[in-house]
Amino acid sequence: MVSKDDVEQAIRLLASDSAALTLDQRLRIAALLARPAEPETSDQQHASAGIPIEAMVLTVEETADVLKVGRTTVYDLIKSGRLDSIMIGRLRRVRYSDVMAFLDNTHVSGAP
């Protein structure tokens, strides 16, 4: 994958002095422009949409990914009251801020 910066740099180079470019350089730039750009991460997508990360709500599966645990563990945490969640219609969602609060309040076993 080609980064957005690589493509922009190639476009600037083409626009600035394309007559001075060799055939090999032009072909490399064309190849760069033909490749798809790297997909944005979810954090970049939300930031570009103007949504603060703290306002995001996650599915149980996304929460499990963030915590690096299974779905069943997330449901157990919710049922025990250790992790807050909300219902939107029939859908259970977990606020990103609640996941961070859970992590802040979690102590490592064996720690003083």
C-alpha positions in Angstrom: 0.0 0.0 0.0 1.1 3.5 -0.7 0.7 6.2 1.9 -1.2 9.4 1.3 2.1 11.4 1.7 3.8 9.4 -1.0 1.0 10.1 -3.5 1.0 13.8 -2.6 4.7 14.0 -3.0 4.5 12.3 -6.4 1.8 14.8 -7.5 3.9 17.8 -6.4 6.9 16.4 -8.3 4.9 15.9 -11.4 3.4 19.4 -11.1 6.7 21.1 -10.4 8.9 19.9 -13.2 7.6 17.0 -15.2 9.7 17.8 -18.2 12.9 17.1 -16.3 11.8 13.7 -15.2 13.2 10.6 -16.8 10.9 8.0 -18.3 11.7 5.7 -15.4 10.7 8.4 -12.8 7.5 9.0 -14.6 6.7 5.3 -14.7 7.4 5.0 -11.0 5.1 7.9 -10.2 2.4 6.5 -12.4 2.7 3.2 -10.5 2.5 5.0 -7.2 -0.7 6.8 -8.3 -2.2 3.6 -9.6 -1.9 1.8 -6.2 -4.7 2.2 -3.6 -3.9 4.4 -0.7 -3.5 2.9 2.8 -6.8 2.7 4.6 -7.3 5.0 7.5 -7.3 3.6 10.9 -10.6 3.9 12.9 -9.0 6.6 15.0 -8.1 8.6 11.9 -11.6 8.1 10.4 -13.3 9.4 13.6 -10.9 12.3 13.9 -11.4 13.3 10.3 -15.2 13.0 10.8 -14.9 15.4 13.8 -16.0 12.8 16.3 -13.9 12.8 19.5 -12.7 9.3 20.3 -14.1 9.7 23.8 -17.7 10.0 22.3 -17.4 6.7 20.4 -19.6 3.8 21.3 -18.3 0.3 20.7 -20.0 -3.0 20.0 -19.2 -5.9 22.4 -16.9 -7.4 19.7 -15.0 -4.0 19.3 -14.8 -3.8 23.1 -13.3 -7.3 23.2 -10.8 -6.3 20.6 -9.8 -3.2 22.5 -9.4 -5.2 25.7 -7.8 -8.2 23.9 -10.3 -10.6 25.5 -13.2 -12.7 24.2 -16.9 -11.6 23.8 -18.0 -13.8 26.7 -15.5 -12.0 29.0 -16.9 -8.6 28.0 -20.5 -9.9 28.7 -19.3 -11.2 32.1 -17.7 -7.8 32.9 -20.9 -6.1 32.0 -23.1 -8.5 34.0 -20.9 -8.2 37.1 -21.1 -4.4 36.9 -17.3 -3.9 36.4 -17.8 -2.5 32.9 -20.7 -0.1 32.1 -22.7 -0.4 29.0 -25.8 1.1 27.4 -28.6 -0.2 25.4 -29.6 1.5 22.1 -32.8 -0.2 21.2 -32.0 -3.9 21.4 -28.3 -3.3 20.8 -25.7 -3.3 23.6 -23.0 -0.7 23.3 -20.0 0.3 25.4 -18.8 3.8 25.6 -15.1 4.2 24.8 -14.7 6.3 27.9 -16.2 3.5 30.0 -13.6 1.1 28.5 -10.9 3.5 29.5 -12.4 4.0 33.0 -12.5 0.2 33.4 -8.8 -0.1 32.4 -7.9 2.8 34.8 -9.7 1.0 37.7 -8.3 -2.4 36.9 -5.4 -3.5 39.1 -2.8 -6.1 38.1 -3.0 -9.3 40.2 -0.2 -9.5 42.7 0.5 -5.8 42.6 0.6 -4.0 45.9 
